[in-house]
Amino acid sequence: RAGNLMREGDAVIVMCGVKSLDRVVLKKDGTYGHRRGVFFHDQFIGRPFGCRIVARKSQGGKGAERGHCYALRPTPELYTGGAITFRTQLVFGEDAAVISLRLNLRPGSVVVESGTGSGSLSRVLLRAIRPGGYLHTYEFHELRARSIRGVLDAEPALRDSVTVYHRDVCARGFSPLRRTRELVGVGADETAAGAVAPELADAVSLDLPSPHLAVPHAARVLKPGTGMLCSYSPCVEQVQRTCEALRALHFEELVTVEVVLRPMLVREDQEAEADDYRDWSVRNLEPYVSTAARNREKRTFAKHSRKREGERKRKRADAESLGETEDGAARDALSQGGPVLPRAMWDTQAIALLPRAEVRGHTAYLTFAKYYGPPSAASS
């Protein structure tokens, strides 16, 4: 938006620390209280996103130091990282990125989502299809549906690009897709007043306990030949039933993937060899691993370091006993007319890519398929 300024009614992510993220809707006379101090909304209004705000009042009494916060523009990563107040099972960034890529989302795409939950995936989908795209998202739980509709209304960049439906997709299917900022209630059906001709979707995303029951309804709203479907399922039994339903309805190019985050540690070592790292357990830098495991891996690394240093000293001692000192090597190079290289350039240098022995646990299986339409349409 022009000016990148915060205005009254905007949603702002207030960050008072790495693990302290709160979503605040700005009001003219509003306040935000935190242990770092009291922040008044008029301190935010008119200032750019990303600015530093100093508390107008301290929480520690007279003479206490006033803290500060940062006013950030809402993003899917910030919401998933802790700013969501109505929490359900979250779709983490790794899974959401793969979903956006394999669904071939781009600006202007029309997407249907079932299983809105806290809206973490909805935000990623909206970011991929804007500008020009539209999201139709369905939620079975009425309270969650109203909550996500209210959250999106506070963000001008998103509220005109999404319609929220309160509906049981598995039992009643998708209602005619319409573009409205009002919550479409459970009573909406094909004969509802104001219903428009259903538009076909470029992609459908299912995050449901029984996604195989929604596959026939998804086939009715997908564009034949180009429509893509994604099913987010924690259990492999759900994947099996979904794949059976997809094949029965002539979906093709079925593929199921699991996204596992495995951090790597890159080390640069002088005169190191690959065998030095073969049995070395990677030093764990992740905060969620126990202190005992980190200390154990540090001791293992120290043991290997002492062993390698001893071998290097023996090699240097052997070379010096044979007269192959640094000065002797330089004289030999000069006598032969060759260049004299600094000692640091002679040393072999190894860059080791060290995978963690343990990885983050399973989140979900992602099943993708392409809809080509019924056999008659595909053959024509």
BALUM-895940 format. One record per residue (C-alpha): residue in three letters; x, y, z; residue number from 1. Coordinates in pm, whole numbers, plus 50000, padded with zeros to 5 digits. Layout:
REM BALUM-895940
<atom aa="Ala" u="X" v="Y" w="Z" i="NUM"/>
...
This chain:
REM BALUM-895940
<atom aa="Arg" u="50000" v="50000" w="50000" i="1"/>
<atom aa="Ala" u="50123" v="50349" w="49921" i="2"/>
<atom aa="Gly" u="50320" v="50495" w="50206" i="3"/>
<atom aa="Asn" u="50346" v="50164" w="50396" i="4"/>
<atom aa="Leu" u="50180" v="50336" w="50692" i="5"/>
<atom aa="Met" u="49966" v="50185" w="50967" i="6"/>
<atom aa="Arg" u="49610" v="50308" w="50988" i="7"/>
<atom aa="Glu" u="49320" v="50273" w="51225" i="8"/>
<atom aa="Gly" u="49156" v="49931" w="51182" i="9"/>
<atom aa="Asp" u="49471" v="49764" w="51052" i="10"/>
<atom aa="Ala" u="49602" v="49442" w="51204" i="11"/>
<atom aa="Val" u="49958" v="49465" w="51334" i="12"/>
<atom aa="Ile" u="50192" v="49200" w="51474" i="13"/>
<atom aa="Val" u="50350" v="49347" w="51789" i="14"/>
<atom aa="Met" u="50685" v="49181" w="51862" i="15"/>
<atom aa="Cys" u="50828" v="49240" w="52209" i="16"/>
<atom aa="Gly" u="51066" v="48945" w="52183" i="17"/>
<atom aa="Val" u="51151" v="48644" w="51971" i="18"/>
<atom aa="Lys" u="50878" v="48439" w="52139" i="19"/>
<atom aa="Ser" u="50643" v="48727" w="52213" i="20"/>
<atom aa="Leu" u="50417" v="48789" w="51913" i="21"/>
<atom aa="Asp" u="50067" v="48932" w="51946" i="22"/>
<atom aa="Arg" u="49814" v="49038" w="51687" i="23"/>
<atom aa="Val" u="49661" v="49380" w="51761" i="24"/>
<atom aa="Val" u="49388" v="49564" w="51568" i="25"/>
<atom aa="Leu" u="49457" v="49936" w="51591" i="26"/>
<atom aa="Lys" u="49188" v="50157" w="51744" i="27"/>
<atom aa="Lys" u="49194" v="50528" w="51803" i="28"/>
<atom aa="Asp" u="49187" v="50509" w="52183" i="29"/>
<atom aa="Gly" u="49322" v="50157" w="52223" i="30"/>
<atom aa="Thr" u="49612" v="50036" w="52436" i="31"/>
<atom aa="Tyr" u="49832" v="49726" w="52439" i="32"/>
<atom aa="Gly" u="49971" v="49609" w="52770" i="33"/>
<atom aa="His" u="50287" v="49402" w="52803" i="34"/>
<atom aa="Arg" u="50541" v="49341" w="53078" i="35"/>
<atom aa="Arg" u="50771" v="49578" w="52888" i="36"/>
<atom aa="Gly" u="50523" v="49861" w="52922" i="37"/>
<atom aa="Val" u="50195" v="50009" w="52800" i="38"/>
<atom aa="Phe" u="50176" v="50099" w="52432" i="39"/>
<atom aa="Phe" u="49905" v="50333" w="52299" i="40"/>
<atom aa="His" u="49759" v="50266" w="51957" i="41"/>
<atom aa="Asp" u="49804" v="50626" w="51851" i="42"/>
<atom aa="Gln" u="50179" v="50561" w="51872" i="43"/>
<atom aa="Phe" u="50136" v="50314" w="51583" i="44"/>
<atom aa="Ile" u="49884" v="50497" w="51364" i="45"/>
<atom aa="Gly" u="50052" v="50697" w="51090" i="46"/>
<atom aa="Arg" u="50392" v="50532" w="51131" i="47"/>
<atom aa="Pro" u="50543" v="50277" w="50889" i="48"/>
<atom aa="Phe" u="50539" v="49901" w="50943" i="49"/>
<atom aa="Gly" u="50861" v="49772" w="51095" i="50"/>
<atom aa="Cys" u="50924" v="50075" w="51314" i="51"/>
<atom aa="Arg" u="51037" v="50064" w="51677" i="52"/>
<atom aa="Ile" u="50786" v="50185" w="51937" i="53"/>
<atom aa="Val" u="50889" v="50288" w="52289" i="54"/>
<atom aa="Ala" u="50632" v="50228" w="52564" i="55"/>
<atom aa="Arg" u="50464" v="50541" w="52691" i="56"/>
<atom aa="Lys" u="50426" v="50394" w="53041" i="57"/>
<atom aa="Ser" u="50633" v="50135" w="53226" i="58"/>
<atom aa="Gln" u="50485" v="49839" w="53411" i="59"/>
<atom aa="Gly" u="50738" v="49843" w="53694" i="60"/>
<atom aa="Gly" u="50619" v="50151" w="53877" i="61"/>
<atom aa="Lys" u="50775" v="50493" w="53913" i="62"/>
<atom aa="Gly" u="51129" v="50515" w="53782" i="63"/>
<atom aa="Ala" u="51118" v="50181" w="53599" i="64"/>
<atom aa="Glu" u="51272" v="50164" w="53255" i="65"/>
<atom aa="Arg" u="51033" v="50167" w="52962" i="66"/>
<atom aa="Gly" u="51060" v="49888" w="52710" i="67"/>
<atom aa="His" u="51004" v="49885" w="52337" i="68"/>
<atom aa="Cys" u="50841" v="49672" w="52066" i="69"/>
<atom aa="Tyr" u="50837" v="49642" w="51688" i="70"/>
<atom aa="Ala" u="50523" v="49686" w="51476" i="71"/>
<atom aa="Leu" u="50536" v="49430" w="51195" i="72"/>
<atom aa="Arg" u="50317" v="49371" w="50893" i="73"/>
<atom aa="Pro" u="50124" v="49041" w="50927" i="74"/>
<atom aa="Thr" u="50275" v="48750" w="50733" i="75"/>
<atom aa="Pro" u="50196" v="48375" w="50733" i="76"/>
<atom aa="Glu" u="50528" v="48303" w="50904" i="77"/>
<atom aa="Leu" u="50457" v="48544" w="51192" i="78"/>
<atom aa="Tyr" u="50109" v="48401" w="51244" i="79"/>
<atom aa="Thr" u="50234" v="48043" w="51246" i="80"/>
<atom aa="Gly" u="50525" v="48143" w="51469" i="81"/>
<atom aa="Gly" u="50302" v="48248" w="51756" i="82"/>
<atom aa="Ala" u="50062" v="48528" w="51666" i="83"/>
<atom aa="Ile" u="49762" v="48295" w="51614" i="84"/>
<atom aa="Thr" u="49528" v="48310" w="51912" i="85"/>
<atom aa="Phe" u="49279" v="48046" w="51795" i="86"/>
<atom aa="Arg" u="49513" v="47751" w="51753" i="87"/>
<atom aa="Thr" u="49438" v="47426" w="51575" i="88"/>
<atom aa="Gln" u="49675" v="47189" w="51394" i="89"/>
<atom aa="Leu" u="49908" v="47425" w="51207" i="90"/>
<atom aa="Val" u="50042" v="47376" w="50856" i="91"/>
<atom aa="Phe" u="50408" v="47466" w="50894" i="92"/>
<atom aa="Gly" u="50603" v="47666" w="50640" i="93"/>
<atom aa="Glu" u="50783" v="47366" w="50490" i="94"/>
<atom aa="Asp" u="50456" v="47188" w="50405" i="95"/>
<atom aa="Ala" u="50285" v="47510" w="50293" i="96"/>
<atom aa="Ala" u="50567" v="47591" w="50051" i="97"/>
<atom aa="Val" u="50545" v="47248" w="49887" i="98"/>
<atom aa="Ile" u="50165" v="47278" w="49862" i="99"/>
<atom aa="Ser" u="50190" v="47615" w="49685" i="100"/>
<atom aa="Leu" u="50454" v="47483" w="49446" i="101"/>
<atom aa="Arg" u="50286" v="47158" w="49346" i="102"/>
<atom aa="Leu" u="49943" v="47317" w="49306" i="103"/>
<atom aa="Asn" u="50096" v="47551" w="49047" i="104"/>
<atom aa="Leu" u="49954" v="47856" w="49222" i="105"/>
<atom aa="Arg" u="50016" v="48197" w="49066" i="106"/>
<atom aa="Pro" u="49852" v="48541" w="49068" i="107"/>
<atom aa="Gly" u="49497" v="48510" w="48938" i="108"/>
<atom aa="Ser" u="49439" v="48149" w="49047" i="109"/>
<atom aa="Val" u="49108" v="48045" w="49208" i="110"/>
<atom aa="Val" u="49157" v="47808" w="49503" i="111"/>
<atom aa="Val" u="48907" v="47614" w="49715" i="112"/>
<atom aa="Glu" u="49020" v="47515" w="50064" i="113"/>
<atom aa="Ser" u="48839" v="47286" w="50304" i="114"/>
<atom aa="Gly" u="48950" v="47283" w="50667" i="115"/>
<atom aa="Thr" u="49031" v="47647" w="50738" i="116"/>
<atom aa="Gly" u="49125" v="47593" w="51103" i="117"/>
<atom aa="Ser" u="49334" v="47881" w="51231" i="118"/>
<atom aa="Gly" u="49396" v="48011" w="50879" i="119"/>
<atom aa="Ser" u="49772" v="47942" w="50865" i="120"/>
<atom aa="Leu" u="49752" v="47774" w="50522" i="121"/>
<atom aa="Ser" u="49488" v="48023" w="50401" i="122"/>
<atom aa="Arg" u="49737" v="48306" w="50435" i="123"/>
<atom aa="Val" u="50000" v="48121" w="50235" i="124"/>
<atom aa="Leu" u="49749" v="48049" w="49960" i="125"/>
<atom aa="Leu" u="49636" v="48412" w="49950" i="126"/>
<atom aa="Arg" u="49992" v="48535" w="49922" i="127"/>
<atom aa="Ala" u="50052" v="48302" w="49626" i="128"/>
<atom aa="Ile" u="49739" v="48393" w="49426" i="129"/>
<atom aa="Arg" u="49724" v="48769" w="49482" i="130"/>
<atom aa="Pro" u="49674" v="48998" w="49301" i="131"/>
<atom aa="Gly" u="49378" v="48888" w="49094" i="132"/>
<atom aa="Gly" u="49326" v="48551" w="49260" i="133"/>
<atom aa="Tyr" u="49050" v="48440" w="49495" i="134"/>
<atom aa="Leu" u="49023" v="48192" w="49784" i="135"/>
<atom aa="His" u="48705" v="48007" w="49884" i="136"/>
<atom aa="Thr" u="48767" v="47848" w="50223" i="137"/>
<atom aa="Tyr" u="48527" v="47612" w="50407" i="138"/>
<atom aa="Glu" u="48520" v="47543" w="50781" i="139"/>
<atom aa="Phe" u="48295" v="47295" w="50964" i="140"/>
<atom aa="His" u="48320" v="47470" w="51305" i="141"/>
<atom aa="Glu" u="48107" v="47787" w="51311" i="142"/>
<atom aa="Leu" u="48310" v="47965" w="51581" i="143"/>
<atom aa="Arg" u="48634" v="47915" w="51388" i="144"/>
<atom aa="Ala" u="48467" v="48027" w="51066" i="145"/>
<atom aa="Arg" u="48347" v="48351" w="51225" i="146"/>
<atom aa="Ser" u="48684" v="48403" w="51392" i="147"/>
<atom aa="Ile" u="48885" v="48375" w="51071" i="148"/>
<atom aa="Arg" u="48636" v="48599" w="50888" i="149"/>
<atom aa="Gly" u="48684" v="48866" w="51155" i="150"/>
<atom aa="Val" u="49063" v="48832" w="51139" i="151"/>
<atom aa="Leu" u="49069" v="48874" w="50762" i="152"/>
<atom aa="Asp" u="48839" v="49176" w="50776" i="153"/>
<atom aa="Ala" u="49109" v="49360" w="50972" i="154"/>
<atom aa="Glu" u="49358" v="49320" w="50686" i="155"/>
<atom aa="Pro" u="49265" v="49535" w="50384" i="156"/>
<atom aa="Ala" u="49505" v="49347" w="50159" i="157"/>
<atom aa="Leu" u="49323" v="49016" w="50214" i="158"/>
<atom aa="Arg" u="48959" v="49081" w="50299" i="159"/>
<atom aa="Asp" u="48846" v="49136" w="49940" i="160"/>
<atom aa="Ser" u="49021" v="48821" w="49814" i="161"/>
<atom aa="Val" u="48850" v="48552" w="50021" i="162"/>
<atom aa="Thr" u="48507" v="48414" w="50104" i="163"/>
<atom aa="Val" u="48462" v="48208" w="50423" i="164"/>
<atom aa="Tyr" u="48194" v="47936" w="50427" i="165"/>
<atom aa="His" u="48052" v="47753" w="50730" i="166"/>
<atom aa="Arg" u="47967" v="47415" w="50584" i="167"/>
<atom aa="Asp" u="48027" v="47039" w="50621" i="168"/>
<atom aa="Val" u="48193" v="46966" w="50288" i="169"/>
<atom aa="Cys" u="48207" v="46590" w="50334" i="170"/>
<atom aa="Ala" u="47830" v="46562" w="50386" i="171"/>
<atom aa="Arg" u="47695" v="46848" w="50171" i="172"/>
<atom aa="Gly" u="47970" v="46925" w="49923" i="173"/>
<atom aa="Phe" u="48084" v="47269" w="49811" i="174"/>
<atom aa="Ser" u="47815" v="47535" w="49778" i="175"/>
<atom aa="Pro" u="47814" v="47755" w="49465" i="176"/>
<atom aa="Leu" u="48129" v="47961" w="49481" i="177"/>
<atom aa="Arg" u="48054" v="48328" w="49529" i="178"/>
<atom aa="Arg" u="48259" v="48636" w="49605" i="179"/>
<atom aa="Thr" u="48141" v="48816" w="49918" i="180"/>
<atom aa="Arg" u="48289" v="48953" w="50239" i="181"/>
<atom aa="Glu" u="48001" v="48809" w="50443" i="182"/>
<atom aa="Leu" u="48023" v="48471" w="50613" i="183"/>
<atom aa="Val" u="47828" v="48220" w="50400" i="184"/>
<atom aa="Gly" u="47626" v="48020" w="50650" i="185"/>
<atom aa="Val" u="47543" v="47654" w="50668" i="186"/>
<atom aa="Gly" u="47201" v="47709" w="50512" i="187"/>
<atom aa="Ala" u="47339" v="47830" w="50180" i="188"/>
<atom aa="Asp" u="47267" v="47591" w="49894" i="189"/>
<atom aa="Glu" u="47219" v="47584" w="49519" i="190"/>
<atom aa="Thr" u="46890" v="47777" w="49538" i="191"/>
<atom aa="Ala" u="47006" v="48046" w="49780" i="192"/>
<atom aa="Ala" u="46922" v="48403" w="49690" i="193"/>
<atom aa="Gly" u="47211" v="48589" w="49537" i="194"/>
<atom aa="Ala" u="47390" v="48272" w="49429" i="195"/>
<atom aa="Val" u="47589" v="48311" w="49112" i="196"/>
<atom aa="Ala" u="47691" v="48055" w="48854" i="197"/>
<atom aa="Pro" u="47966" v="47841" w="49012" i="198"/>
<atom aa="Glu" u="48315" v="47922" w="48891" i="199"/>
<atom aa="Leu" u="48565" v="47645" w="48842" i="200"/>
<atom aa="Ala" u="48873" v="47626" w="49061" i="201"/>
<atom aa="Asp" u="49236" v="47588" w="48961" i="202"/>
<atom aa="Ala" u="49319" v="47400" w="49280" i="203"/>
<atom aa="Val" u="49153" v="47234" w="49580" i="204"/>
<atom aa="Ser" u="49319" v="47183" w="49919" i="205"/>
<atom aa="Leu" u="49173" v="46934" w="50167" i="206"/>
<atom aa="Asp" u="49269" v="46924" w="50537" i="207"/>
<atom aa="Leu" u="48999" v="46696" w="50674" i="208"/>
<atom aa="Pro" u="48970" v="46386" w="50896" i="209"/>
<atom aa="Ser" u="48810" v="46194" w="50604" i="210"/>
<atom aa="Pro" u="48936" v="46360" w="50286" i="211"/>
<atom aa="His" u="48821" v="46069" w="50067" i="212"/>
<atom aa="Leu" u="48459" v="46173" w="50132" i="213"/>
<atom aa="Ala" u="48525" v="46518" w="49985" i="214"/>
<atom aa="Val" u="48706" v="46397" w="49670" i="215"/>
<atom aa="Pro" u="48381" v="46357" w="49461" i="216"/>
<atom aa="His" u="48277" v="46712" w="49555" i="217"/>
<atom aa="Ala" u="48623" v="46845" w="49467" i="218"/>
<atom aa="Ala" u="48597" v="46691" w="49121" i="219"/>
<atom aa="Arg" u="48283" v="46896" w="49053" i="220"/>
<atom aa="Val" u="48456" v="47231" w="49112" i="221"/>
<atom aa="Leu" u="48795" v="47162" w="48951" i="222"/>
<atom aa="Lys" u="48882" v="47265" w="48596" i="223"/>
<atom aa="Pro" u="48919" v="46947" w="48385" i="224"/>
<atom aa="Gly" u="49266" v="46906" w="48243" i="225"/>
<atom aa="Thr" u="49445" v="47157" w="48466" i="226"/>
<atom aa="Gly" u="49283" v="47135" w="48811" i="227"/>
<atom aa="Met" u="49512" v="47018" w="49094" i="228"/>
<atom aa="Leu" u="49414" v="46862" w="49428" i="229"/>
<atom aa="Cys" u="49612" v="46840" w="49752" i="230"/>
<atom aa="Ser" u="49521" v="46636" w="50059" i="231"/>
<atom aa="Tyr" u="49695" v="46703" w="50391" i="232"/>
<atom aa="Ser" u="49675" v="46385" w="50602" i="233"/>
<atom aa="Pro" u="49867" v="46293" w="50919" i="234"/>
<atom aa="Cys" u="49797" v="45917" w="50887" i="235"/>
<atom aa="Val" u="49894" v="45681" w="50607" i="236"/>
<atom aa="Glu" u="49553" v="45510" w="50627" i="237"/>
<atom aa="Gln" u="49393" v="45839" w="50523" i="238"/>
<atom aa="Val" u="49631" v="45854" w="50228" i="239"/>
<atom aa="Gln" u="49536" v="45503" w="50115" i="240"/>
<atom aa="Arg" u="49163" v="45573" w="50120" i="241"/>
<atom aa="Thr" u="49213" v="45909" w="49947" i="242"/>
<atom aa="Cys" u="49420" v="45754" w="49668" i="243"/>
<atom aa="Glu" u="49151" v="45492" w="49610" i="244"/>
<atom aa="Ala" u="48886" v="45764" w="49578" i="245"/>
<atom aa="Leu" u="49109" v="45967" w="49344" i="246"/>
<atom aa="Arg" u="49169" v="45676" w="49108" i="247"/>
<atom aa="Ala" u="48798" v="45592" w="49101" i="248"/>
<atom aa="Leu" u="48722" v="45946" w="48980" i="249"/>
<atom aa="His" u="48993" v="45943" w="48709" i="250"/>
<atom aa="Phe" u="49249" v="46162" w="48884" i="251"/>
<atom aa="Glu" u="49597" v="46106" w="48744" i="252"/>
<atom aa="Glu" u="49960" v="46175" w="48835" i="253"/>
<atom aa="Leu" u="49911" v="46077" w="49198" i="254"/>
<atom aa="Val" u="50210" v="46143" w="49422" i="255"/>
<atom aa="Thr" u="50250" v="46148" w="49801" i="256"/>
<atom aa="Val" u="50538" v="46330" w="49968" i="257"/>
<atom aa="Glu" u="50654" v="46388" w="50324" i="258"/>
<atom aa="Val" u="50848" v="46703" w="50403" i="259"/>
<atom aa="Val" u="51113" v="46644" w="50669" i="260"/>
<atom aa="Leu" u="51335" v="46928" w="50788" i="261"/>
<atom aa="Arg" u="51691" v="46811" w="50845" i="262"/>
<atom aa="Pro" u="51930" v="47091" w="50944" i="263"/>
<atom aa="Met" u="52288" v="47074" w="50819" i="264"/>
<atom aa="Leu" u="52600" v="47211" w="50985" i="265"/>
<atom aa="Val" u="52872" v="47337" w="50750" i="266"/>
<atom aa="Arg" u="53227" v="47324" w="50890" i="267"/>
<atom aa="Glu" u="53551" v="47440" w="50734" i="268"/>
<atom aa="Asp" u="53858" v="47256" w="50854" i="269"/>
<atom aa="Gln" u="54230" v="47270" w="50769" i="270"/>
<atom aa="Glu" u="54387" v="46943" w="50649" i="271"/>
<atom aa="Ala" u="54070" v="46750" w="50731" i="272"/>
<atom aa="Glu" u="53969" v="46432" w="50557" i="273"/>
<atom aa="Ala" u="53627" v="46286" w="50495" i="274"/>
<atom aa="Asp" u="53700" v="45992" w="50727" i="275"/>
<atom aa="Asp" u="53744" v="46235" w="51015" i="276"/>
<atom aa="Tyr" u="53371" v="46305" w="51011" i="277"/>
<atom aa="Arg" u="53240" v="45962" w="50920" i="278"/>
<atom aa="Asp" u="53153" v="45850" w="51273" i="279"/>
<atom aa="Trp" u="53111" v="46196" w="51421" i="280"/>
<atom aa="Ser" u="52769" v="46276" w="51562" i="281"/>
<atom aa="Val" u="52672" v="46626" w="51451" i="282"/>
<atom aa="Arg" u="52681" v="46892" w="51717" i="283"/>
<atom aa="Asn" u="52319" v="46984" w="51777" i="284"/>
<atom aa="Leu" u="52244" v="47355" w="51762" i="285"/>
<atom aa="Glu" u="51865" v="47324" w="51786" i="286"/>
<atom aa="Pro" u="51711" v="47461" w="52106" i="287"/>
<atom aa="Tyr" u="51464" v="47174" w="52145" i="288"/>
<atom aa="Val" u="51734" v="46909" w="52197" i="289"/>
<atom aa="Ser" u="51834" v="46826" w="52551" i="290"/>
<atom aa="Thr" u="52145" v="46973" w="52712" i="291"/>
<atom aa="Ala" u="52276" v="46621" w="52780" i="292"/>
<atom aa="Ala" u="52268" v="46538" w="52409" i="293"/>
<atom aa="Arg" u="52452" v="46859" w="52319" i="294"/>
<atom aa="Asn" u="52721" v="46795" w="52582" i="295"/>
<atom aa="Arg" u="52765" v="46437" w="52462" i="296"/>
<atom aa="Glu" u="52815" v="46550" w="52104" i="297"/>
<atom aa="Lys" u="53056" v="46824" w="52210" i="298"/>
<atom aa="Arg" u="53271" v="46564" w="52391" i="299"/>
<atom aa="Thr" u="53269" v="46345" w="52080" i="300"/>
<atom aa="Phe" u="53377" v="46637" w="51863" i="301"/>
<atom aa="Ala" u="53655" v="46731" w="52109" i="302"/>
<atom aa="Lys" u="53785" v="46372" w="52105" i="303"/>
<atom aa="His" u="53806" v="46367" w="51725" i="304"/>
<atom aa="Ser" u="53965" v="46712" w="51723" i="305"/>
<atom aa="Arg" u="54245" v="46597" w="51956" i="306"/>
<atom aa="Lys" u="54302" v="46288" w="51742" i="307"/>
<atom aa="Arg" u="54329" v="46492" w="51421" i="308"/>
<atom aa="Glu" u="54563" v="46746" w="51584" i="309"/>
<atom aa="Gly" u="54793" v="46466" w="51700" i="310"/>
<atom aa="Glu" u="54809" v="46321" w="51348" i="311"/>
<atom aa="Arg" u="54895" v="46663" w="51202" i="312"/>
<atom aa="Lys" u="55179" v="46714" w="51451" i="313"/>
<atom aa="Arg" u="55325" v="46373" w="51365" i="314"/>
<atom aa="Lys" u="55308" v="46454" w="50990" i="315"/>
<atom aa="Arg" u="55488" v="46785" w="51043" i="316"/>
<atom aa="Ala" u="55752" v="46621" w="51261" i="317"/>
<atom aa="Asp" u="55816" v="46354" w="50996" i="318"/>
<atom aa="Ala" u="55841" v="46618" w="50724" i="319"/>
<atom aa="Glu" u="56089" v="46826" w="50926" i="320"/>
<atom aa="Ser" u="56304" v="46522" w="51001" i="321"/>
<atom aa="Leu" u="56336" v="46464" w="50625" i="322"/>
<atom aa="Gly" u="56434" v="46827" w="50566" i="323"/>
<atom aa="Glu" u="56103" v="46925" w="50407" i="324"/>
<atom aa="Thr" u="56063" v="47242" w="50604" i="325"/>
<atom aa="Glu" u="55872" v="47542" w="50481" i="326"/>
<atom aa="Asp" u="56195" v="47732" w="50399" i="327"/>
<atom aa="Gly" u="56345" v="47431" w="50225" i="328"/>
<atom aa="Ala" u="56035" v="47392" w="50011" i="329"/>
<atom aa="Ala" u="56052" v="47761" w="49916" i="330"/>
<atom aa="Arg" u="56420" v="47730" w="49816" i="331"/>
<atom aa="Asp" u="56339" v="47424" w="49604" i="332"/>
<atom aa="Ala" u="56060" v="47615" w="49431" i="333"/>
<atom aa="Leu" u="56294" v="47910" w="49355" i="334"/>
<atom aa="Ser" u="56569" v="47686" w="49219" i="335"/>
<atom aa="Gln" u="56321" v="47526" w="48982" i="336"/>
<atom aa="Gly" u="56178" v="47862" w="48871" i="337"/>
<atom aa="Gly" u="55837" v="47793" w="49016" i="338"/>
<atom aa="Pro" u="55612" v="48027" w="49217" i="339"/>
<atom aa="Val" u="55646" v="48052" w="49591" i="340"/>
<atom aa="Leu" u="55302" v="48004" w="49748" i="341"/>
<atom aa="Pro" u="55208" v="48109" w="50100" i="342"/>
<atom aa="Arg" u="55196" v="47823" w="50347" i="343"/>
<atom aa="Ala" u="54819" v="47873" w="50397" i="344"/>
<atom aa="Met" u="54761" v="47787" w="50031" i="345"/>
<atom aa="Trp" u="54950" v="47460" w="50062" i="346"/>
<atom aa="Asp" u="54726" v="47331" w="50339" i="347"/>
<atom aa="Thr" u="54444" v="47112" w="50223" i="348"/>
<atom aa="Gln" u="54109" v="47262" w="50323" i="349"/>
<atom aa="Ala" u="53794" v="47053" w="50366" i="350"/>
<atom aa="Ile" u="53437" v="47177" w="50383" i="351"/>
<atom aa="Ala" u="53225" v="46921" w="50564" i="352"/>
<atom aa="Leu" u="52846" v="46914" w="50534" i="353"/>
<atom aa="Leu" u="52724" v="46746" w="50848" i="354"/>
<atom aa="Pro" u="52361" v="46627" w="50874" i="355"/>
<atom aa="Arg" u="52193" v="46604" w="51209" i="356"/>
<atom aa="Ala" u="52160" v="46254" w="51346" i="357"/>
<atom aa="Glu" u="51802" v="46331" w="51452" i="358"/>
<atom aa="Val" u="51538" v="46518" w="51257" i="359"/>
<atom aa="Arg" u="51207" v="46683" w="51343" i="360"/>
<atom aa="Gly" u="50917" v="46442" w="51375" i="361"/>
<atom aa="His" u="50648" v="46365" w="51119" i="362"/>
<atom aa="Thr" u="50384" v="46630" w="51048" i="363"/>
<atom aa="Ala" u="50173" v="46502" w="50759" i="364"/>
<atom aa="Tyr" u="50165" v="46332" w="50420" i="365"/>
<atom aa="Leu" u="50086" v="46552" w="50121" i="366"/>
<atom aa="Thr" u="49899" v="46378" w="49839" i="367"/>
<atom aa="Phe" u="49874" v="46553" w="49502" i="368"/>
<atom aa="Ala" u="49673" v="46461" w="49194" i="369"/>
<atom aa="Lys" u="49564" v="46618" w="48866" i="370"/>
<atom aa="Tyr" u="49203" v="46606" w="48746" i="371"/>
<atom aa="Tyr" u="49151" v="46535" w="48377" i="372"/>
<atom aa="Gly" u="48774" v="46501" w="48395" i="373"/>
<atom aa="Pro" u="48551" v="46200" w="48320" i="374"/>
<atom aa="Pro" u="48674" v="45959" w="48048" i="375"/>
<atom aa="Ser" u="48443" v="46110" w="47784" i="376"/>
<atom aa="Ala" u="48572" v="46463" w="47844" i="377"/>
<atom aa="Ala" u="48933" v="46346" w="47851" i="378"/>
<atom aa="Ser" u="48903" v="46161" w="47521" i="379"/>
<atom aa="Ser" u="48736" v="46457" w="47347" i="380"/>
